């Protein structure tokens, strides 16, 4: 059983509000995506890691890697949706065995350390589940918006989790799930797998430091983690 990884970094960073996509911004002297790639390289050989970036940013990404002294490894071109980007990344991995493990990770989550990555892959190896995903309990009270978009009602937050990456799946099942057409509700690979009938998705503990860079303040938070022992 071999472990592969797809790092999805094809977004434009529109929510971040920067002219440069968030995954390429500086974090502790290196681009965010370089931190992400290095964490996986500490666990998986570079040849088994595909980084997915938009076609318009491919040359820029290679230049950043050259400046940072990092080999970018295999690169796939991103699509218009996350679904298409991951699909392209999976195809770029080539002919892999159905029982191999594929980890899918957000390029804008730079602080998923090697131990955490190994724990996710190991959790799938130890079970016959359709997938394993890290998740965190919610700390804020939450409300469900009604169909009218105005009224709302409180829900029990203990029954909900915030989902992170990397998400781990058997390669064969992941490939089969991509046979179903894209739907807007496919916000991650676990939702796509469930829609394809692979509903045995196990939750394992996530990490608070495994934040996704989404807003400018997230860079500052990530810097704090880096300066306090999270490499």
C-alpha positions as CSV (number, residue, x, y, z in Angstrom):
1,X,0.0,0.0,0.0
2,X,1.5,3.3,-1.1
3,X,0.5,6.8,0.0
4,X,0.1,9.6,-2.5
5,X,-0.9,13.3,-2.0
6,X,-2.8,15.9,-4.0
7,X,-2.2,19.5,-2.7
8,X,-4.9,21.7,-4.1
9,X,-3.7,25.3,-4.7
10,X,-5.6,26.5,-7.7
11,X,-7.7,29.1,-6.0
12,X,-7.6,32.8,-6.8
13,X,-7.8,34.0,-3.2
14,X,-10.7,36.4,-3.9
15,X,-12.0,36.2,-0.3
16,X,-8.5,37.1,1.0
17,X,-8.5,40.4,-1.0
18,X,-4.9,40.2,-2.2
19,X,-3.7,40.7,-5.8
20,X,-1.6,37.5,-5.2
21,X,-3.5,34.3,-4.3
22,X,-3.1,33.6,-0.6
23,X,-1.2,30.3,-1.1
24,X,1.7,32.3,-2.6
25,X,1.9,34.9,0.1
26,X,4.9,35.1,2.4
27,X,4.8,33.2,5.7
28,X,7.9,33.2,7.8
29,X,10.1,33.9,4.9
30,X,8.6,31.3,2.5
31,X,5.4,31.2,0.5
32,X,2.5,29.5,2.3
33,X,2.4,26.7,-0.3
34,X,6.1,25.9,0.2
35,X,5.4,25.2,3.9
36,X,2.5,22.9,2.9
37,X,4.6,21.1,0.3
38,X,7.5,20.6,2.7
39,X,5.3,19.0,5.3
40,X,4.2,16.4,2.9
41,X,7.8,15.9,1.6
42,X,8.8,15.0,5.1
43,X,6.4,12.0,4.9
44,X,6.0,11.1,1.2
45,X,8.5,11.0,-1.6
46,X,8.2,14.1,-3.9
47,X,7.4,12.0,-6.9
48,X,4.1,10.9,-5.2
49,X,2.9,14.5,-4.4
50,X,1.0,16.4,-7.1
51,X,0.5,20.2,-6.5
52,X,-2.4,21.6,-8.4
53,X,-2.1,25.3,-9.4
54,X,-4.0,27.4,-12.0
55,X,-2.4,27.5,-15.4
56,X,-1.9,31.3,-15.1
57,X,0.2,30.8,-11.9
58,X,2.3,27.8,-12.9
59,X,5.4,29.8,-14.0
60,X,5.0,32.1,-11.0
61,X,4.9,29.1,-8.6
62,X,8.0,27.6,-10.2
63,X,9.8,30.9,-9.8
64,X,8.8,31.1,-6.2
65,X,10.2,27.6,-5.6
66,X,13.4,28.4,-7.4
67,X,13.9,31.5,-5.1
68,X,13.1,29.4,-2.0
69,X,15.4,26.6,-3.2
70,X,12.6,24.0,-3.3
71,X,11.8,21.5,-6.0
72,X,8.1,21.9,-6.8
73,X,7.8,18.3,-8.0
74,X,4.9,17.2,-10.2
75,X,2.4,19.9,-11.1
76,X,-1.2,19.6,-12.4
77,X,-3.3,22.4,-13.8
78,X,-6.3,23.4,-11.8
79,X,-9.8,23.7,-13.1
80,X,-12.7,26.1,-12.5
81,X,-13.8,24.2,-9.4
82,X,-12.1,22.3,-6.6
83,X,-13.8,19.1,-7.9
84,X,-12.1,19.6,-11.3
85,X,-8.8,20.5,-9.7
86,X,-8.7,17.4,-7.6
87,X,-9.8,15.3,-10.5
88,X,-6.9,16.7,-12.6
89,X,-4.5,16.0,-9.7
90,X,-5.7,12.4,-9.4
91,X,-5.2,11.9,-13.1
92,X,-1.7,13.3,-12.8
93,X,-0.8,10.6,-10.3
94,X,-1.0,8.2,-13.1
95,X,-1.7,4.4,-12.8
96,X,-1.9,3.7,-9.1
97,X,-3.4,0.7,-7.3
98,X,-7.0,0.8,-6.1
99,X,-5.9,0.0,-2.5
100,X,-3.3,2.8,-2.4
101,X,-4.1,5.8,-0.2
102,X,-4.6,9.3,-1.6
103,X,-4.4,12.3,0.7
104,X,-6.1,15.5,-0.5
105,X,-5.0,18.7,1.2
106,X,-5.6,22.4,0.9
107,X,-2.5,24.2,-0.2
108,X,-3.6,27.1,2.1
109,X,-3.3,24.9,5.2
110,X,0.5,25.2,5.7
111,X,0.7,23.9,9.3
112,X,-0.4,20.3,9.0
113,X,2.8,18.8,10.3
114,X,4.3,15.5,9.3
115,X,3.0,13.7,12.4
116,X,-0.6,14.9,11.7
117,X,-0.3,13.8,8.1
118,X,0.9,10.3,9.1
119,X,-1.9,10.0,11.7
120,X,-4.5,10.7,9.0
121,X,-3.0,8.1,6.6
122,X,-2.5,5.6,9.4
123,X,-6.2,6.0,10.5
124,X,-7.3,4.9,7.0
125,X,-4.8,2.1,6.9
126,X,-6.2,0.6,10.1
127,X,-9.8,0.5,8.9
128,X,-11.9,-0.6,5.9
129,X,-13.7,2.8,5.8
130,X,-14.4,4.7,2.6
131,X,-12.5,7.7,4.0
132,X,-11.0,9.4,7.0
133,X,-11.2,13.2,7.6
134,X,-10.0,15.4,10.5
135,X,-12.6,17.5,12.2
136,X,-12.9,20.0,15.0
137,X,-15.7,20.7,17.5
138,X,-17.5,24.0,17.1
139,X,-17.0,26.6,19.8
140,X,-19.5,29.3,18.8
141,X,-23.2,28.9,19.1
142,X,-24.7,28.3,15.6
143,X,-28.1,28.9,14.1
144,X,-29.8,27.4,11.0
145,X,-31.2,29.9,8.5
146,X,-34.7,29.2,7.3
147,X,-35.7,29.0,3.7
148,X,-36.9,32.6,3.8
149,X,-33.4,33.8,4.6
150,X,-34.7,35.9,7.5
151,X,-35.7,33.7,10.4
152,X,-33.5,31.2,12.1
153,X,-33.4,28.7,14.9
154,X,-30.7,27.4,17.3
155,X,-29.1,24.0,16.7
156,X,-27.1,21.8,19.0
157,X,-23.5,22.6,18.2
158,X,-22.3,19.3,19.8
159,X,-23.8,17.5,16.8
160,X,-21.6,19.4,14.3
161,X,-18.0,19.5,13.4
162,X,-15.7,21.8,11.3
163,X,-13.9,19.7,8.7
164,X,-10.2,20.0,7.8
165,X,-7.8,18.4,5.4
166,X,-5.9,16.3,4.6
167,X,-8.7,13.9,3.8
168,X,-7.7,10.3,3.1
169,X,-9.4,7.9,0.7
170,X,-8.7,4.6,-1.0
171,X,-7.5,5.5,-4.5
172,X,-9.9,3.2,-6.3
173,X,-13.0,4.5,-4.5
174,X,-11.9,8.1,-5.0
175,X,-11.5,7.5,-8.8
176,X,-14.9,5.8,-9.0
177,X,-16.5,8.7,-7.1
178,X,-15.3,11.1,-9.8
179,X,-17.5,9.3,-12.3
180,X,-20.6,11.1,-11.0
181,X,-21.3,14.6,-12.3
182,X,-20.2,17.6,-10.4
183,X,-22.6,19.2,-8.0
184,X,-22.2,22.7,-6.3
185,X,-22.6,21.0,-2.9
186,X,-19.3,19.2,-3.4
187,X,-17.3,21.5,-1.0
188,X,-14.8,18.8,-0.3
189,X,-13.9,15.2,-1.3
190,X,-15.9,13.6,1.5
191,X,-19.1,15.2,0.3
192,X,-18.5,13.9,-3.2
193,X,-17.6,10.4,-1.9
194,X,-20.9,10.3,0.1
195,X,-22.9,11.3,-3.0
196,X,-21.3,8.4,-4.9
197,X,-22.4,6.0,-2.2
198,X,-19.2,5.8,-0.2
199,X,-20.8,6.9,3.1
200,X,-18.5,5.3,5.6
201,X,-16.4,8.4,6.3
202,X,-14.7,8.3,9.7
203,X,-13.9,11.4,11.7
204,X,-10.6,11.8,13.6
205,X,-9.4,14.7,15.7
206,X,-8.2,17.8,13.8
207,X,-5.8,20.4,15.0
208,X,-6.4,24.0,15.9
209,X,-3.1,25.0,14.3
210,X,-4.1,23.4,11.0
211,X,-5.9,26.6,10.0
212,X,-6.8,27.5,6.4
213,X,-5.4,30.8,5.3
214,X,-8.6,32.6,4.3
215,X,-8.3,36.2,5.7
216,X,-5.3,38.5,6.3
217,X,-5.5,37.9,10.0
218,X,-4.9,34.2,9.4
219,X,-1.4,35.0,8.2
220,X,-0.7,36.6,11.6
221,X,-2.1,33.6,13.4
222,X,0.0,31.2,11.3
223,X,3.0,33.4,12.1
224,X,2.3,33.0,15.8
225,X,2.2,29.2,15.5
226,X,5.4,29.2,13.5
227,X,7.1,31.4,16.1
228,X,6.0,29.1,18.9
229,X,7.3,25.7,17.7
230,X,5.0,24.7,14.8
231,X,7.3,24.1,11.8
